[in-house]
Amino acid sequence: MFSPNPFAAGFPTGDVPVVTDISASITTNNMSQRLMRRGERFPHPWLLEADGTPTDDPAAITRGGTILPAGGLDHGQKGYGWALVTEALTQGLSGHGRVDQPSGMLAGVFLQVIDPEAFAGLGAFTRQTGHTAAACRAAEPRPGLPPVRLPGQKGLSLRETALRDGVTLAPGILEAMRPLAERLGVTLPQPLAAAAV
């Protein structure tokens, strides 16, 4: 019925910003495709076969199955509700969506930018968000686990590394791009590891 319906938000904290990009589904089509290519399975039954049987087999999506909403079998109504809100904001507000039976990938985008200066001001905003972010980072993790981090903190760190050292691609991505690049006459960049040899 739905696509994974991602929802992203970002805001300043006066220090490291919070950047979150999450899906209304428990996993994504891209991850399912990646696991299928590698012959691997999901760690839990995150999909349903066409007959409704829960499965960890990513190939279920090729057999008429579906990915479960965020919350899975336990409380997937939350992901279901979230997907409906995303549909309303993207397709409802744009006036174009599933009812129009578009072909190809069905993706609508809703973008909202809020200026804190129109409210209490950026300083007041970051005073509150900075306090909450600092409290989250200071929270005691469960024994044996790493320190608490904010959504986006790892991604921003990976971005800095990528800008400095290049982008690390998951296995199979470059190989999957090669036929398309050849068909379009695009020369793929030489991998840094190979270039250094």
C-alpha positions, -999 to +999 in steps of 0.1 A: +000+000+000+027+025+010+063+032+001+087+034+031+077+070+035+108+086+050+106+115+074+136+138+080+141+167+103+171+187+114+176+215+139+205+234+155+215+229+191+243+254+195+267+225+191+263+194+170+229+197+152+203+170+154+196+154+120+172+125+117+161+106+086+139+077+094+114+056+076+078+047+084+087+011+074+109-011+096+135-014+068+138-002+032+135-016-003+172-007-009+183-027+022+161-056+010+178-055-025+212-053-009+207-083+013+192-103-016+223-097-037+245-109-008+223-139-001+217-127+035+185-124+056+172-098+080+180-103+117+142-104+125+110-111+106+106-076+092+086-085+061+055-104+053+051-130+025+022-124+001+000-147+023+008-126+054+033-150+070+061-131+088+096-137+073+132-125+075+137-133+038+143-100+019+132-118-013+096-117-001+092-083-018+098-100-051+071-126-044+043-101-037+052-096+000+057-064+018+079-047+044+063-042+078+058-007+091+080+007+118+071-011+150+068-044+132+045-071+144+044-057+180+032-021+175+033-014+137+002+008+140+027+036+149+045+032+116+012+028+098-001+061+112+032+078+105+030+066+068-005+081+065+006+115+078+035+114+053+011+106+025-012+135+035+017+160+037+033+149+004+005+137-019-024+154-002-009+189-002+006+186-037-027+173-050-010+145-069-005+109-057-016+074-058-052+082-069-037+095-101-020+062-108+014+076-117+040+053-133+075+047-120+086+056-085+059+073-065+077+099-044+063+132-032+082+156-010+069+180+016+095+206+028+088+229+057+114+255+070+107+272+103+126+303+113+131+304+150+133+342+148+096+342+140+090+327+175+112+332+206+144+336+185+173+314+176+191+320+210+160+308+229+156+279+205+192+266+208+191+272+246+163+246+248+175+222+221+211+225+234+200+216+269+181+186+258+209+174+235+234+178+263+212+159+287+208+130+261+246+128+256+251+128+294+226+100+300+241+068+314+241+041+288+233+005+297+263-014+309+287-023+281+272+000+256+289+031+240+280+066+251+246+080+240+248+100+208+223+122+190+206+113+157+228+125+129+260+126+150+275+095+134+264+106+100+280+140+104+312+123+116+311+100+085+306+131+063+337+147+077+356+114+070+342+112+035+352+147+027+387+140+039+392+104+027+365+097+001+332+078+002+331+042+013+306+023-008+288-008+004+298-040-014+281-044-047+272-007-053+300+001-077+294-031-096+257-023-099+265+011-112+291-001-138+265-013-165+245+019-162+277+040-165+288+021-196+253+024-211+254+062-205+290+067-214+300+079-179+334+071-166+332+059-130+358+074-107+387+052-097+384+039-062+409+056-038+421+022-025+429+010-060+443+044-070+468+043-041+482+009-052 
